Amino acid sequence: MIIPIRCFSCGKPIAHLYPKFKKLVEEGKSQKEALDELGTKRYCCRAQILGQSDTLELVNKFKKF
């Protein structure tokens, strides 16, 4: 799934935060610490970021026409 440009609920731009969030989590920070460091305070924006799943690797396994 592709991260939305803006939060569906409040309209705040959040797409630029996802790569930074992913990097912080890979470095060993918890999800809460990473979101706090990015300055995401609204629950709706946090839910949008936490609800993303990277399915690109899964989709690439299928045959292309």
QUIFEN-V689694 format. One record per pair of residues at least 12 apart in sequence whose C-alpha atoms are under 7 Angstrom apart, sorted by the first residue. I is the first residue (numbers start at 1). GAP is how many residues later the second one is. Records with the same first field share a line. If there is no record, write none. Layout:
I: GAP  GAP
This chain:
1: 51  52  53  54
3: 12  49
7: 38  41
9: 35
18: 31
21: 13  14
